[in-house]
Amino acid sequence: MAVPLPEVADPIPLAELGDFNGVLRLEMGSNCTGTLIDTGVQDGPAYVITNGHCTGDVGRSPQEVTVEEEWFGPGFLLDTFDNPVPLEVSAKVLEYSTMRGRDVAIVRLKESLGYLRGLGIKPIPIVDDEPAAGTAVRNVAAPVQELDQSDWVLRGGDCTLTGQKDLLEFHWLWADSWANDCPGVIQGSSGSPLFTLDADGGPQAIAAVINTTTWGASPENGGLCFLNRPCEVSEQGIDMVEETSYAVSVAGVGRCFDASGVFTLDGDCPLEMSSVWANGGGGAFRGGDLPDANRSIPQAGLVTHSSLGDSASVRTALVELTGAAVCAEPAVYDGADAVEVPSGVYPWDPGYELPVTLPEEEGHYALCAVAGNDYAGAAAVVFEVDRTPPLFEAGASVYDLGEGNVTVSPFLNPPELSTVRFTWVPGDAECPAREEFQDFFIVPLMLEADELPATYCIYGLDQAGNTTEVTRVPIASR
């Protein structure tokens, strides 16, 4: 069932942008929004805060942290609908980026803070402490989804921080995210700031950074907690709350800049590093050691940070997922066995392949892994046990190629229909046993005129490997 996107917020005229002019439309990995940070100095390096998924972390391990990597891409200040020439700036260094625990990135620009101040751009500080629930905020963002490129402009909306929630989306866990009712959160809004306001309604500080929403998602389409369908996680359970957006907590990140305004992870900076992560593993399965739809078995490919040497001792434990920080709790590892895990730098580095036997009971679980006693740097590899058949029936479309030939393409709707298996039989013959079906690999089946009429036989599998009934698709001669 198609779910409509929310109405976008109103565009901001250049004359009304005022002290909100430190917000940028970003193209530094994907279409996102960011904010110029007031680091406490008049001049020095200029930094932008945005989401980790805006700077490539979607393609990295969900427990990984990237630091001091050369970066690329433009950002656009003063990008309003009535300004034909926005101020373009360029990324230089990805100082910090992760989707582990919080979806956040700090990007250093080629331009200096003094240069941008000289052009009238106002950087904004980051809150030192979490605001109270119920705090009024203003969101300034450059949404792009289903909009003409000419409408990719800064828009503003007033909203409220309604409460902090732990989130699960796909294989990412985020702690203390701010649920909010900001209008028009869609693709492109990611990375946009939620500003606390001064007495005059101007930006006081960056309280949080938008990173996900359930707008446009519906439980009727299944796949709760899948991509673009975040779930709230607590000891009471895991569920998706409709028509709610979420923003990453960034309280205290302003302490990650030294006296000269240079980014540093030392001192009181709350941004964490990972000492162990999984280059692969996790996902949805049917329990035990049963394979998923792609015939993979439950496992985690663990690696440790190179700062620990060639390898490190790692303790692991499989626990129910009750919060984003569950693997940072020392008690989780009581009595856990240790394995020696090699270090790694790249996703293709060989790690320690740890087989995982999952519970039979449906639910979400975390394979926790800690190197030594670095609980803050522990990994949480997310597994789901799903024993429920897909919500949707398998099916396919038949397309005429001319001269009596056809192609047959199956319907896919991940994660409920993640893949299919198929075969075909002449005329209206019976479909064979499932063991005789073949996997679908992108290329549709082509049947020539002399092979028709025929019957296309197909069944679907959800991500965990649960199957539908076999569907028969009759194909008449053309």
C-alpha positions as CSV (number, residue, x, y, z in Angstrom):
1,M,0.0,0.0,0.0
2,A,1.4,3.4,-1.0
3,V,1.8,5.9,1.8
4,P,1.9,9.5,0.9
5,L,4.8,11.7,1.9
6,P,4.3,14.6,4.2
7,E,3.8,18.1,2.9
8,V,7.1,19.9,2.9
9,A,7.6,23.0,5.0
10,D,7.5,26.5,3.5
11,P,10.5,27.9,1.7
12,I,12.5,30.6,3.4
13,P,13.1,33.9,1.5
14,L,16.7,35.1,1.6
15,A,15.6,38.3,3.4
16,E,14.1,36.2,6.2
17,L,17.0,33.7,6.6
18,G,18.8,36.0,9.0
19,D,20.9,34.2,11.6
20,F,19.8,30.8,10.2
21,N,22.2,31.4,7.3
22,G,24.7,28.8,8.6
23,V,22.5,26.0,7.3
24,L,23.8,24.3,4.1
25,R,22.3,22.1,1.4
26,L,24.9,19.3,1.0
27,E,26.1,17.1,-1.8
28,M,28.9,15.5,0.1
29,G,27.9,11.9,-0.5
30,S,24.2,12.2,-0.8
31,N,21.6,15.0,-0.8
32,C,21.4,16.2,2.8
33,T,21.5,19.2,5.0
34,G,24.2,20.4,7.4
35,T,25.1,23.3,9.7
36,L,28.2,25.4,10.2
37,I,29.4,24.9,13.7
38,D,30.5,27.7,16.1
39,T,33.6,26.2,17.6
40,G,34.2,29.0,20.0
41,V,36.8,30.9,18.0
42,Q,36.5,33.8,15.5
43,D,38.8,32.2,12.9
44,G,40.1,28.7,12.4
45,P,38.9,25.6,10.5
46,A,35.3,25.6,9.4
47,Y,33.3,22.5,10.3
48,V,29.8,21.2,9.3
49,I,27.7,18.8,11.3
50,T,25.4,16.4,9.5
51,N,24.6,12.7,9.5
52,G,27.0,9.8,9.0
53,H,24.7,8.4,6.4
54,C,25.2,11.6,4.4
55,T,28.9,10.9,4.2
56,G,29.1,7.3,3.1
57,D,28.4,5.4,6.3
58,V,25.4,3.5,4.7
59,G,28.1,1.5,2.9
60,R,30.3,0.9,5.9
61,S,30.0,-1.5,8.8
62,P,27.2,-0.4,11.2
63,Q,29.7,-0.5,14.1
64,E,32.5,1.3,12.3
65,V,33.9,4.8,12.9
66,T,35.7,6.8,10.1
67,V,38.2,9.5,11.1
68,E,40.5,11.9,9.3
69,E,39.7,10.8,5.7
70,E,40.0,13.1,2.7
71,W,36.5,14.1,1.6
72,F,34.8,15.7,-1.3
73,G,31.7,17.4,-2.5
74,P,30.0,20.9,-2.3
75,G,27.8,22.5,0.2
76,F,25.6,25.5,-0.6
77,L,24.9,28.4,1.9
78,L,22.2,30.9,1.4
79,D,20.4,28.4,-0.9
80,T,17.0,30.0,-0.9
81,F,14.3,30.0,-3.7
82,D,15.0,33.6,-4.4
83,N,18.8,33.5,-4.5
84,P,20.0,32.4,-7.9
85,V,23.7,32.3,-6.8
86,P,24.1,30.5,-3.4
87,L,27.5,30.5,-1.7
88,E,29.3,27.3,-2.6
89,V,31.8,25.7,-0.2
90,S,33.8,22.5,-0.5
91,A,34.5,19.5,1.8
92,K,38.1,18.8,2.6
93,V,38.3,16.2,5.4
94,L,35.8,13.8,6.9
95,E,37.0,14.3,10.5
96,Y,34.5,11.9,12.0
97,S,31.6,9.8,10.7
98,T,29.6,6.9,12.1
99,M,26.2,5.3,12.3
100,R,27.2,3.5,15.4
101,G,25.2,4.6,18.4
102,R,24.5,7.9,16.7
103,D,24.2,8.9,13.1
104,V,26.6,11.8,12.9
105,A,29.5,13.3,10.9
106,I,31.8,16.2,11.2
107,V,33.2,17.6,7.9
108,R,36.0,20.1,7.7
109,L,35.6,22.6,4.8
110,K,38.3,24.0,2.6
111,E,37.1,27.5,3.6
112,S,38.0,29.0,7.0
113,L,35.6,30.1,9.6
114,G,37.0,33.6,9.5
115,Y,36.4,33.8,5.7
116,L,32.8,32.7,6.1
117,R,32.2,35.1,9.0
118,G,33.5,37.9,6.8
119,L,30.8,37.1,4.3
120,G,28.1,37.4,7.0
121,I,27.6,33.7,7.6
122,K,26.8,32.9,11.3
123,P,28.0,29.6,12.7
124,I,25.8,28.1,15.4
125,P,27.1,26.4,18.7
126,I,26.0,23.0,19.8
127,V,24.1,22.5,23.1
128,D,26.2,21.3,25.9
129,D,23.4,19.5,27.8
130,E,20.3,17.8,26.6
131,P,17.3,20.1,26.4
132,A,14.1,19.1,28.2
133,A,11.3,17.2,26.6
134,G,8.8,19.6,25.3
135,T,11.4,22.2,24.1
136,A,10.3,24.2,21.1
137,V,12.8,24.1,18.2
138,R,13.0,25.2,14.6
139,N,14.1,22.9,11.8
140,V,15.8,24.4,8.7
141,A,16.4,21.8,5.9
142,A,16.8,21.3,2.2
143,P,14.4,18.4,1.4
144,V,14.6,16.9,-2.1
145,Q,12.5,13.8,-2.3
146,E,10.0,13.9,-5.3
147,L,10.7,17.7,-5.7
148,D,11.9,19.4,-8.9
149,Q,15.6,20.3,-8.5
150,S,14.6,24.0,-8.7
151,D,12.7,23.4,-5.4
152,W,15.8,22.0,-3.6
153,V,15.9,25.0,-1.3
154,L,16.0,25.8,2.4
155,R,12.7,25.4,4.2
156,G,11.8,26.1,7.8
157,G,9.3,24.6,10.3
158,D,8.6,25.0,14.0
159,C,8.3,21.8,16.1
160,T,8.8,20.2,19.5
161,L,11.2,17.7,21.0
162,T,8.7,15.2,22.4
163,G,11.1,12.7,24.1
164,Q,14.2,10.6,23.7
165,K,14.0,7.1,22.2
166,D,16.4,4.4,21.3
167,L,16.0,3.4,17.7
168,L,16.6,0.4,15.4
169,E,16.6,0.8,11.7
170,F,17.8,-2.1,9.5
171,H,21.2,-3.0,11.2
172,W,21.8,0.4,13.0
173,L,21.1,1.2,16.6
174,W,20.9,4.8,17.8
175,A,20.7,5.9,21.4
176,D,18.7,8.8,22.9
177,S,17.3,10.1,19.6
178,W,14.8,12.9,19.8
179,A,11.3,12.1,18.6
180,N,9.8,15.2,17.1
181,D,6.9,16.5,15.1
182,C,8.9,18.6,12.6
183,P,7.0,19.1,9.3
184,G,8.0,17.8,5.9
185,V,10.9,15.5,6.9
186,I,11.8,13.5,3.8
187,Q,15.0,12.6,1.9
188,G,17.3,15.7,1.9
189,S,16.1,16.6,5.4
190,S,18.8,14.3,6.8
191,G,21.5,16.1,8.7
192,S,19.3,19.2,9.2
193,P,19.5,21.0,12.6
194,L,16.9,21.4,15.3
195,F,17.7,24.8,16.8
196,T,16.8,25.9,20.3
197,L,15.6,29.5,20.0
198,D,16.5,32.8,21.7
199,A,14.0,35.3,22.9
200,D,13.8,36.9,19.5
201,G,13.2,33.6,17.7
202,G,16.7,33.3,16.3
203,P,18.9,30.2,16.5
204,Q,20.5,29.7,20.0
205,A,22.1,26.3,19.6
206,I,22.0,23.0,17.7
207,A,20.0,20.6,19.9
208,A,19.8,17.6,17.5
209,V,20.2,16.6,13.9
210,I,17.3,15.0,11.9
211,N,18.2,11.5,10.6
212,T,15.1,9.4,10.0
213,T,11.4,9.3,9.9
214,T,8.4,6.9,9.7
215,W,6.5,9.3,7.4
216,G,5.8,7.4,4.2
217,A,5.9,4.0,6.0
218,S,3.0,1.8,7.1
219,P,2.9,-1.3,9.3
220,E,0.5,-2.8,6.6
221,N,3.5,-3.0,4.3
222,G,5.5,-5.2,6.8
223,G,9.2,-5.0,7.3
224,L,9.1,-3.1,10.6
225,C,12.5,-1.8,11.5
226,F,13.7,-2.2,7.9
227,L,15.2,0.7,5.8
228,N,13.1,3.9,6.2
229,R,11.0,2.2,8.8
230,P,12.7,2.9,12.2
231,C,11.4,1.3,15.4
232,E,11.6,2.5,18.9
233,V,13.4,0.1,21.2
234,S,12.8,-0.4,25.0
235,E,12.5,-3.1,27.6
236,Q,8.8,-3.1,26.8
237,G,9.4,-4.1,23.2
238,I,10.2,-2.9,19.7
239,D,7.6,-1.1,17.5
240,M,7.2,1.5,14.8
241,V,5.4,4.7,15.7
242,E,3.7,6.1,12.6
243,E,4.2,9.7,11.4
244,T,7.1,10.5,13.7
245,S,10.5,11.9,12.9
246,Y,13.7,11.4,14.8
247,A,16.8,13.5,15.4
248,V,20.3,12.4,16.6
249,S,21.3,13.7,20.0
250,V,24.4,15.9,19.6
251,A,24.6,17.4,23.1
252,G,28.2,17.9,24.2
253,V,29.7,17.6,20.7
254,G,30.8,21.2,20.9
255,R,33.4,20.0,23.4
256,C,35.1,18.1,20.5
257,F,37.0,21.3,19.5
258,D,40.1,22.6,21.3
259,A,41.0,26.1,22.3
260,S,42.1,26.9,18.7
261,G,38.9,25.5,17.2
262,V,40.4,22.3,15.9
263,F,38.4,19.1,16.0
264,T,39.7,16.5,18.5
265,L,38.4,13.3,20.1
266,D,40.4,14.0,23.3
267,G,39.2,15.5,26.5
268,D,35.5,15.7,27.1
269,C,34.4,14.9,23.6
270,P,31.5,12.5,23.8
271,L,32.0,11.0,20.3
272,E,33.1,7.4,20.7
273,M,35.5,5.1,18.8
274,S,34.8,1.4,18.1
275,S,37.4,-1.2,19.1
276,V,35.6,-4.1,17.6
277,W,33.0,-4.4,14.8
278,A,31.6,-6.8,12.3
279,N,32.6,-6.7,8.6
280,G,29.6,-8.9,7.9
281,G,26.8,-10.8,9.7
282,G,23.5,-10.1,11.4
283,G,20.1,-9.9,9.7
284,A,16.8,-11.8,9.7
285,F,16.6,-15.5,10.1
286,R,14.1,-18.2,11.2
287,G,15.9,-19.2,14.4
288,G,18.5,-21.8,15.3
289,D,21.1,-22.1,12.5
290,L,18.5,-22.1,9.6
291,P,19.6,-20.1,6.5
292,D,18.0,-16.9,5.3
293,A,16.5,-16.3,1.8
294,N,20.0,-16.0,0.3
295,R,21.1,-19.3,1.9
296,S,23.4,-17.5,4.4
297,I,23.6,-18.9,7.9
298,P,23.6,-16.7,11.0
299,Q,27.1,-15.5,11.8
300,A,29.2,-12.4,12.6
301,G,32.5,-11.6,10.9
302,L,34.4,-9.8,13.8
303,V,37.5,-7.7,13.5
304,T,39.3,-5.5,16.0
305,H,40.8,-2.0,15.7
306,S,44.4,-2.0,14.5
307,S,45.4,0.1,17.6
308,L,44.9,-3.2,19.6
309,G,47.7,-4.9,17.6
310,D,47.5,-7.8,15.2
311,S,44.6,-9.4,17.2
312,A,42.8,-9.0,20.5
313,S,40.8,-11.1,22.9
314,V,37.0,-10.6,22.4
315,R,34.2,-11.8,24.6
316,T,30.8,-12.3,22.9
317,A,27.2,-12.8,24.2
318,L,23.9,-13.1,22.5
319,V,21.2,-11.1,24.3
320,E,17.7,-9.8,23.7
321,L,17.7,-6.3,22.2
322,T,16.3,-4.1,24.9
323,G,18.1,-0.8,24.1
324,A,20.7,0.7,21.8
325,A,23.4,0.6,24.5
326,V,22.7,-3.0,25.7
327,C,26.2,-4.2,24.6
328,A,27.9,-1.5,26.6
329,E,26.7,-3.1,29.9
330,P,29.5,-5.1,31.6
331,A,27.0,-7.6,33.1
332,V,26.1,-8.8,29.6
333,Y,29.5,-10.5,29.3
334,D,29.4,-12.4,32.7
335,G,30.7,-15.9,32.0
336,A,31.2,-15.2,28.3
337,D,33.9,-17.1,26.5
338,A,36.7,-15.2,24.7
339,V,38.0,-15.7,21.2
340,E,41.1,-14.2,19.5
341,V,40.0,-11.8,16.8
342,P,42.3,-10.3,14.1
343,S,42.5,-6.6,13.4
344,G,41.2,-5.1,10.3
345,V,41.0,-1.8,8.4
346,Y,39.0,-2.6,5.2
347,P,35.7,-4.3,4.7
348,W,37.4,-7.1,2.9
349,D,39.9,-7.8,5.7
350,P,39.4,-11.4,7.0
351,G,38.0,-11.5,10.4
352,Y,36.9,-14.1,12.9
353,E,33.8,-15.9,11.6
354,L,31.6,-16.5,14.6
355,P,28.6,-18.8,14.0
356,V,25.5,-17.8,15.9
357,T,22.7,-20.1,17.1
358,L,19.6,-18.0,17.4
359,P,16.6,-18.6,19.7
360,E,13.5,-20.1,18.3
361,E,11.3,-17.3,19.7
362,E,10.5,-14.4,17.4
363,G,12.2,-11.1,18.3
364,H,15.3,-9.0,17.9
365,Y,18.6,-9.9,19.4
366,A,22.1,-8.4,19.7
367,L,25.4,-10.4,19.3
368,C,27.5,-8.3,21.7
369,A,31.3,-8.3,21.3
370,V,33.8,-6.4,23.5
371,A,37.6,-6.2,23.3
372,G,39.0,-6.3,26.8
373,N,37.0,-4.0,29.0
374,D,36.3,-1.3,26.3
375,Y,32.5,-1.5,26.8
376,A,32.0,1.9,25.2
377,G,33.7,0.5,22.0
378,A,31.7,-2.7,21.9
379,A,29.9,-4.0,18.8
380,A,26.2,-4.8,18.6
381,V,25.4,-7.1,15.7
382,V,21.6,-7.1,15.2
383,F,19.7,-10.3,14.4
384,E,16.0,-10.8,14.0
385,V,14.2,-14.1,14.4
386,D,11.2,-14.1,12.1
387,R,9.1,-17.2,11.6
388,T,6.0,-15.5,10.1
389,P,5.3,-16.1,6.3
390,P,5.5,-13.1,4.0
391,L,2.5,-10.7,4.0
392,F,2.3,-10.7,0.2
393,E,1.7,-13.5,-2.4
394,A,4.3,-14.1,-5.0
395,G,3.5,-12.9,-8.5
396,A,4.9,-11.8,-11.8
397,S,4.4,-9.6,-14.8
398,V,4.5,-10.8,-18.4
399,Y,5.8,-8.5,-21.1
400,D,5.4,-8.9,-24.9
401,L,8.6,-8.7,-26.9
402,G,7.0,-9.1,-30.3
403,E,6.9,-12.0,-32.7
404,G,5.1,-14.1,-30.0
405,N,8.0,-13.9,-27.5
406,V,7.7,-12.8,-23.9
407,T,9.7,-12.1,-20.7
408,V,8.4,-12.8,-17.2
409,S,9.6,-10.6,-14.3
410,P,8.7,-11.4,-10.6
411,F,7.4,-8.9,-8.1
412,L,9.9,-8.0,-5.3
413,N,9.0,-6.0,-2.2
414,P,11.9,-6.3,0.3
415,P,11.9,-7.4,3.1
416,E,8.5,-9.2,2.8
417,L,9.4,-10.5,-0.7
418,S,13.2,-10.3,-0.8
419,T,13.7,-12.8,-3.5
420,V,11.8,-15.6,-5.4
421,R,12.4,-19.0,-6.8
422,F,10.8,-20.0,-10.0
423,T,10.4,-22.5,-12.9
424,W,8.1,-22.9,-15.8
425,V,6.1,-25.8,-17.3
426,P,4.5,-26.2,-20.7
427,G,0.8,-25.5,-21.0
428,D,-1.2,-26.0,-17.8
429,A,1.0,-28.8,-16.4
430,E,1.4,-29.1,-12.7
431,C,4.3,-27.2,-11.0
432,P,7.1,-29.5,-9.9
433,A,8.4,-29.9,-6.3
434,R,10.1,-26.8,-4.9
435,E,13.4,-28.5,-5.0
436,E,13.3,-28.1,-8.8
437,F,12.8,-24.3,-8.7
438,Q,15.8,-22.0,-9.3
439,D,16.9,-18.8,-7.7
440,F,16.0,-15.5,-9.4
441,F,19.1,-13.4,-10.4
442,I,17.9,-10.1,-11.9
443,V,17.5,-11.3,-15.4
444,P,13.9,-12.1,-16.3
445,L,12.8,-15.4,-17.9
446,M,12.4,-15.2,-21.7
447,L,10.1,-17.6,-23.4
448,E,9.9,-17.9,-27.2
449,A,6.8,-18.2,-29.2
450,D,7.2,-22.0,-29.8
451,E,7.4,-22.5,-25.9
452,L,3.9,-21.0,-25.3
453,P,1.4,-21.5,-23.9
454,A,3.2,-22.1,-20.6
455,T,2.8,-21.7,-16.8
456,Y,5.3,-19.7,-14.7
457,C,5.6,-21.2,-11.2
458,I,6.9,-19.0,-8.5
459,Y,7.1,-18.7,-4.7
460,G,8.5,-15.8,-2.7
461,L,10.8,-15.7,0.4
462,D,11.1,-12.9,2.9
463,Q,14.5,-11.8,4.2
464,A,14.5,-14.5,6.9
465,G,13.7,-17.3,4.4
466,N,10.0,-17.8,5.2
467,T,8.1,-18.8,2.1
468,T,4.8,-18.1,0.3
469,E,2.6,-20.6,-1.4
470,V,3.5,-21.4,-5.0
471,T,1.7,-19.1,-7.4
472,R,0.8,-20.2,-11.0
473,V,1.0,-17.5,-13.7
474,P,-0.6,-18.7,-16.9
475,I,1.0,-17.4,-20.1
476,A,-1.1,-17.7,-23.3
477,S,0.3,-17.9,-26.8
478,R,0.7,-14.5,-28.4
